[in-house]
Amino acid sequence: MIKEAFNGLRTAWKGLALTLKHFGGATEAKKVKGIAEANYFEQQNGIATVQYPHQKLPVPEVGRYQLEVVIDDCIVCDLCAKICPVDCIDIESIKATEAIGKTSDGSVKRLYAPKFDIDMAKCMYCGLCTTVCPTECIIMTPQYDKSVTHISDLNYKFATMTEVEAVEKRLEQEKQLAERQAAKLAAMKKMQEDN
Amino acid sequence: MEVGKYGLLQTFADILKLIQKEYIVPALADKVLFTIAPVIIFVAVYLGFVALPWAPGLVPANMNLGVFYVFAIISIEALGILMAGWGSNNKYSLLGAVRSVAQMVSYEIPIGFVIISAVMISQTLDLQLINYNQGILAKQDILFLGFINVNHVGGFLAWNVFQAPHLLLAYVIYFIASLAECNRAPFDLPEAESELIGGFHTEYTGLRFAFIFLAEYAMMFLVAMLGVTLFLGGWNTPLPNFGSFKLAEYTTGIFWGIFWVMGKCLLVVAVQMWIRWTLPRLRVDQLMTLCWKVLTPIAFACLVISGLWRLLLF
């Protein structure tokens, strides 16, 4: 038991001496380096604390952080909402009466999006939505420190259409639908008469 | 490190923040126990300082049962912790409180033994008299290592740990047990606030939490100061009279006394922190083994040696 106690004291002293050595060496500030750099573990001495708001570690490019939608490039295909494991994306679509325009990669836009909400409180940051997006309009930004004062502020709204515009487009779509229905009925009637 | 130069004003900013915070009482908590527990913990620890002497002739309350009083008042803290854990009505708080109390009650045994062995050398329970008898102002014969009279030399040679060298071992036991007594690392397993949930004070917020934490840090200073008083000469100077250089006489007085006792206390607290930075936490069975199978027998041996010391040398 005496041997054990002696060994305990000896090893405790070893540890204490090591702490003291680092305490004396804590004069150098932490150098901020990204994990990808070759000499990431080089700094063995000095202060280990990253002074966070003043110093920020660079984030890796493949990191998954806040979602962002470039709504002008969105073709409202709804694929992201379908793949989402936690159903945090809520999209409403209105068919346009004609092609609205083109996205930056040349896809034709035929749908309006009066509602494109992503609830970041539900998001599990898997990044599946960014992989399925055909026009790459939904992306993850490198921003990782985000705080809001109310939980409803975590529901990001990306749609740019106003309510008035949406009602207008809906009416246009209904009108077009009615016209087509009427045309279809007329065509069928004509077919019956011809027979 | 944000407020003031080098973060000097950070403590005040923290206090202001904690004062502004909301008091949250869990819906199913025992409201009375939950509310008064932080007060009891805080008051119990701070009442302990009443009996501790600061300098020759300077002690807030001079009582002839000082050691007994401090030891008794520290035990009240265990009651407050149990009230906090039980009143929170949360199983983790209750488990944390039960473990805290088990640890504190267990470690009071070796602490009690080593305190008695120091008291046996000093032959008094009056903390101020214990201080007087460890320096040049001694009212009885003091013998370095039990043989050489050092009444006129003073300095560190007159401290209790050098009057009877087995008290050096007793002080080590006192120091280890006092770490456990104030739930500091490496004995902070009931709380583990650096990684886990915080034990008995999980449910506390705002100023109540501040009270509990202030009490914990005050407890560190209290046990450090009691140990310094009992073993390391209290407010007595470490510098002995050296021929015609009357260093001990030059450095004894009210302001010197406050300086020495503060200096020694801060040094002991610094060692407590140094140990916290270094040693990993013990398991609960290792904690109890250390207390009952190692510290208690050695503390008891110190007690016996103190008794023989008095019997054979005086």
Interface residues (C-beta under 8 A of the other chain):
Chain A: A5 A12 G15 L16 L18 T19 L20 F23 Q51
Chain B: M1 W274 I275 W277 T278 L279 V294
